[in-house]
Amino acid sequence: MENGTLVGIAEVAIVFAGFAGISVVLSRRQPGEWTYTEAVRMSCMIESSLTVAFFALLPIVFASFAASPATTWTACSAGLALVTILHMIVTGNRMRRAYAQDAEDRMPWLFRLAMLVLGLATVAGLSLNVLGVVFHRVAGPFVGGLLFHLVFAGFMFTRSLTLLRSPTSGDRC
């Protein structure tokens, strides 16, 4: 895999993290005006974006130490699989707490189911890549895992656009 592709994925992830900052600034809210759901959504977007940026650049670090492609994709896939599992557990728990407090701002159940299925498929693909079964330690499942986190960050960004509305007027920008 070319380094340019991985750098491009990292750049897109950083753009999402930057948009999170812009959303916070444009919302013009005071610290006490944020709901728990909004804070969770924003932190999920930033965490997913930074995860993608870190892991997209990790194979380039391995290449600078002259690691074999099999070693690179095995180590990167193993790390991303572990982070994906942790992300699914932690994010799921935080979202459940957020929805218990703010039932009106729930994500559609179909999206939650799709993210669960895609997350489990991502972990399965990364695990098979680590074991050398089916994928034989290649870049494809790793890039698929990066894209899963990027899609999640993108969805959190679209949901966070509701932060751009004025808390007093209810209008959206």
C-alpha positions in Angstrom: 0.0 0.0 0.0 1.3 3.5 -0.8 2.0 5.9 2.0 0.0 8.6 0.1 -3.2 6.6 0.7 -2.6 6.3 4.4 -1.6 10.0 4.7 -4.8 10.9 2.8 -6.9 8.9 5.3 -5.1 10.6 8.2 -5.8 14.0 6.7 -9.5 13.3 6.3 -9.6 12.2 10.0 -7.9 15.4 11.1 -10.4 17.4 9.1 -13.2 15.7 11.1 -11.5 16.6 14.4 -11.1 20.2 13.2 -14.7 20.4 12.3 -15.5 19.3 15.8 -13.6 22.3 17.1 -15.4 24.6 14.7 -18.7 23.2 15.8 -17.9 23.9 19.4 -16.9 27.5 18.6 -19.9 28.2 16.3 -22.4 26.8 18.8 -21.7 29.8 21.1 -22.8 27.8 24.1 -21.6 28.3 27.7 -20.1 25.3 29.4 -23.2 24.6 31.4 -25.5 24.6 28.4 -24.2 21.4 26.8 -26.3 18.3 27.3 -24.5 15.1 28.2 -25.6 13.7 24.8 -23.9 16.5 22.9 -20.7 16.2 24.9 -20.6 12.4 24.3 -21.3 12.9 20.6 -18.5 15.5 20.3 -16.0 13.4 22.2 -16.9 10.3 20.1 -16.2 12.2 17.0 -12.9 13.5 18.2 -11.8 10.1 19.6 -12.7 8.3 16.4 -10.9 10.9 14.2 -7.7 10.8 16.3 -7.8 7.0 16.3 -7.9 7.0 12.5 -5.2 9.5 12.2 -2.9 7.6 14.6 -3.4 4.2 13.0 -3.2 5.5 9.5 0.2 6.8 10.2 1.4 3.8 12.2 2.3 1.6 9.1 4.6 4.5 7.9 6.5 4.3 11.2 6.8 0.5 10.8 8.1 1.0 7.2 10.8 3.5 8.5 12.2 0.7 10.6 12.2 -1.6 7.6 9.6 -4.0 9.0 8.2 -6.6 6.6 4.7 -6.0 5.2 3.4 -9.0 7.1 4.7 -7.8 10.4 3.4 -4.3 9.7 -0.1 -5.3 8.8 -0.3 -7.9 11.6 0.8 -5.5 14.3 -1.4 -2.6 13.0 -4.4 -4.9 12.6 -4.0 -6.3 16.1 -3.8 -2.8 17.6 -6.7 -1.5 15.6 -8.8 -4.6 16.6 -8.2 -4.0 20.3 -9.0 -0.3 20.0 -12.1 -1.0 18.0 -13.3 -3.4 20.7 -12.6 -0.9 23.5 -14.3 1.9 21.4 -17.4 -0.2 20.9 -17.7 -1.0 24.6 -16.9 2.5 26.0 -19.0 4.3 23.3 -21.9 2.0 23.8 -21.9 2.5 27.5 -21.7 6.3 27.2 -24.4 6.4 24.6 -26.7 4.3 26.7 -26.2 6.7 29.6 -26.7 9.7 27.3 -30.0 8.3 25.8 -31.3 7.5 29.3 -31.0 11.3 30.1 -32.2 12.6 26.7 -34.6 10.2 25.0 -35.5 12.7 22.3 -32.0 12.8 20.9 -31.6 9.1 20.3 -29.9 7.8 17.2 -32.2 5.7 15.0 -32.2 2.0 16.0 -31.2 1.0 12.5 -28.1 3.0 12.6 -27.1 1.6 16.0 -27.7 -1.9 14.7 -25.7 -1.2 11.5 -22.8 0.3 13.6 -22.8 -2.8 15.8 -22.8 -5.2 12.9 -20.1 -3.2 11.0 -18.0 -3.0 14.2 -18.2 -6.7 14.8 -17.4 -7.4 11.1 -14.4 -5.0 11.4 -13.1 -6.8 14.5 -13.6 -10.2 12.8 -11.8 -9.0 9.6 -8.9 -7.5 11.6 -8.6 -10.7 13.7 -8.6 -12.9 10.6 -5.8 -10.7 9.2 -3.8 -11.0 12.4 -4.2 -14.8 12.3 -3.3 -15.0 8.6 -6.6 -16.7 7.8 -8.5 -15.6 4.7 -6.6 -12.3 4.4 -3.0 -13.4 4.9 -1.7 -10.3 6.6 -2.5 -7.6 4.0 -3.5 -4.0 4.1 -7.2 -4.4 3.1 -8.8 -5.3 6.4 -6.7 -2.7 8.2 -7.9 0.0 5.8 -11.5 -1.3 6.2 -11.1 -0.8 10.0 -9.9 2.7 9.4 -12.9 3.4 7.2 -15.2 2.1 9.9 -13.9 4.6 12.4 -14.0 7.3 9.8 -17.7 6.6 8.9 -18.5 6.7 12.6 -16.8 10.0 13.1 -18.6 11.4 10.0 -22.0 10.3 11.4 -21.2 11.9 14.7 -20.3 15.1 12.9 -23.6 15.2 11.1 -25.4 14.6 14.3 -23.4 17.3 16.0 -24.5 19.9 13.5 -27.5 20.3 15.8 -25.0 22.1 18.1 -25.0 25.0 15.6 -28.5 26.0 16.6 -29.0 28.9 18.9 -30.1 27.8 22.4 -32.6 30.7 22.7 -34.1 30.9 19.2 -34.1 27.2 18.2 -33.0 28.2 14.7 -30.4 26.2 12.9 -27.6 27.7 11.0 
